Amino acid sequence: MAVPPSLSARDHFDRISSIYERLIGRPTREISQYLLTLTPPLGGDAVVLDNACGPGIVTEEILKLDSQRSDGRHQIKVYAVDMAPSMIASMKNKCSIKGWTNVECEVMNAQDLTFADGMFNQIFMNFGIFFLPDAEKGAAQIHRTLKPGGVAVVTSWAKLGFLLNFHEAQKRIRPDMPLFTVPWSDDWQSEWKLRHVLEAGGFKAQNIEIATKVTTALGRALEESADIFVHVFSRGYRWMV
């Protein structure tokens, strides 16, 4: 069942927050772990933003590394924000259960961050930039709130290989049906698009590095892949926050 056309992106993710981690948590976690191998180690006084945090997978992976300190204490300060209230409610519950006293969670629009300039040592936005109605504005907010010399990590899907399998199945079973697609423009699959958005947001071209990671964790079972498309990638809702 497709997402109702009148449903905003925020409301869409609000509705799927309870099943998001089951549907797409596996590849998100795999990529999050990879991202942390690309960034400089965080010192104990570091302040980090998990931007468009969803259920807090990036935050969880950061704190796993932080807990490996010799004293076993979480010292890094993490701010986790998302536009979907139910995502933040779930995140706050997770913080309570896990005892994450160094994590602050807040409902916040990634296009209009309320944090001070130069607040964060590192900012992560994992698979969120392409959902913004104005991605360049979101990139500008990341640039504004990043400390001089800090590191921002922004990810996008370059290719969804298994989409071809769905298309072949559709052509055989429902040739009259429009091919299933993802709810973002095709140009996001190009390196140029991500570079253009980041540069428009204020990042210098010479400071932007692109890395590629292949994940096979998305939809290991056919049923899981179908659920992902129906609940997460369905086109048909308005891009607004």
N, C-alpha and C positions, 0 to 999 in steps of 0.2 A: 504494500500500500504506500503510495507516494505521500510526501509531506504536503499538507494543505497549502495551496498557493498563498493564503493570507498569513501564513506563519512566518515570523521574522527569524533570522539566523539565531538571535539570542534565545527566542522561545523554542526553537528547534532543539538546540543543545540543552536547554532547560529540561525538555521532555525526555531526552535520551541519556541524561546524566547517570541514572542508575545502572544502565547497561553499557555505557561507553567503554569502560575498561575491559569488559568481556569482549566487546566487538572489535575494538581497535587498540586496546592497551598493549598487546604483545609487540606489534611493530613499533609503537611509540616508545616503549621501554627499550627495545633493542637499539633504536636510533639514539635515544637519550644517553644510554651507556656509551655509545660511540662518540657522541658529542663531547662528553667529559674527558675523552682521551685526547681531544684536539685543543682543549683550553688549558691555560696555565693553572697549576694547583692553587687552590684558594687558601689564603691565610686565615687565621682564626678571627681576624677583625673584618673579614670581607662581608659585603652586603650584596645580595643577589636578588634579581627579579625573575620570577617564573611568570612570564607574561602570557596571557591566555592559557592559564595553567591546567584547565580541565580538572581531572581528578587528582592532579598533583604528582604525576609520574616523574617529571624532571626533578621536582623538589625531593621526592623520595630517593632518587638516585644520588643527588647531591649529598643528602644527609647520610646515606650509606657510606660514602667516602669520608665524610666528616667524622663519623663515629669510629673510624679506624685510627684516630689520633691516639697517642699513648695514654692519655687520661680518660679516653672513652666518652668524652663529653661533646655535645653539639655546641660549637662555638660560632659557626657561620650564621649570620642573620639572613633569613629568606623572606621575601614578600611574594605572596602568590595571589594573582588577580585574574579574574575572568569576568566576562560580561553576563554569564548565565548564573543567576542566584542559586539554583539548585547545585551547580558544580561547586560553588563556594561553601554551601551548606555541607556538602559531602566532604569537602576538604577540611573544614573546621572539625567535623566529626572524626576524621582520620587523625588530625593533629591531637585531639583529645585522647583518642585510644592509644596512640603511639607516644604520647608525652612530648610532642614537639613544641616546647615552650618558646623556641627561637624562630617560629614561623608565624607571620601575620597574614591573614587572608581577608580579602576585600573584593566586593563586586565593583568592577571598574572597566570602563571602555578603553580598549587598547589605543584608540584614536585620540583619547583625551586623558592621558595619565595625569594624576594629581600630585605626583611626587616632585620633589625639588630637582632643580637642574644638577647634573653631575652627582647623583646619589649612589649609583650602583657600580661595583667593580665588574660585574658580569651580568648580562641580561640574556635570557633564553626565551625564544618564541618558537616553539616546536609545532610545526604544521598549523599555524594560525594566521600568518600574514595574508594568505590568499583568500581568507574568509572576510576580510575587512572591506567594506564598501569603498574606502579610500586607503589603499595600502601605503601610499606615499606619506600620508598623514601619520599612519601608524609607525612607519620607519622614522619619521622626524621625531616622534615622541621617544622612540628608543634612543636615537642619537642625543636628544636633549638631556635625558636622564642618566646617560652613561658617563662615568668619570673619564676625564682625559687619560688616555692610555688604557682604558678598560676594554673589555671584549664583549661583543654582542654576537649571539649565534641565532640565525634565522633560517628555518628550514622550509622546503617546499618539495612536493612530489615531482620528480623529473619524469617518471614513467610508471604507469600501472600496467605491467605486462599481462596480468591475468584478465584485464579488461577485454583483450582480444578473444579469449575463450568464451566470455559471456556474449560477445558480439556474434561469434560463430553459432552458439546455441540459439540466440534470438533469430538469426537468419533462417535457421532450420525449423524452429518451432513456431515463431511469430514473424514471418517476413514482412507483415504489414505494420509492425510495431516500430516506432523510432528507436534507434539504438540507444541502449542505456549509456549514460554519460555521467560525468562528475560535475558538481555545481560550482565550477570555477572555469575561467577562460583557458583555452588551449595554450595561450602564450606563456602560462606559468610553467609549462614543461621545458621552457628554454632557459638557459643560463642567463641570456640577455635580460629577460624580464626581471629576475631577482636582482641582478646588478643595477638595472635601471631604477627600480624602486628604492634600493638602498642609497644610491647616489642622489636621487631626488630628495631623500630624507636627510641628506647632509653628510653621508659617509664619503670619504675620498676614494676614488677608483683604485688607487695604488694600495689602499689598506684593505680592500675586499678580497678575501680568498674563498674559492669555491672548492668544496670537497664532495665526493659522491660515495654513498654507501648503499649497497644492494641488500635488501632485506627480503627473506622468503617467509617471514613470519605472518604475513597478512592472509587470513583465511585459510588455515591449513586444511580444514574440511570444507567441502562444497557448501554445506549448510551455513557455515560461518561466513563464507564469502558472500553468499546471497543476503544474509542478514546485514552485512556491512553496507552493501549497496542500497538496500531498502531503507535502512534506518539512518545511515550516515551520509551517503553520497547521493541521495535522491535529489534530482533537480526539481525545482518547482516552488521554492519559497523565496521571498524577497530578501535581497541582501541589504539589511539594515541592522542597526543595533539599538 
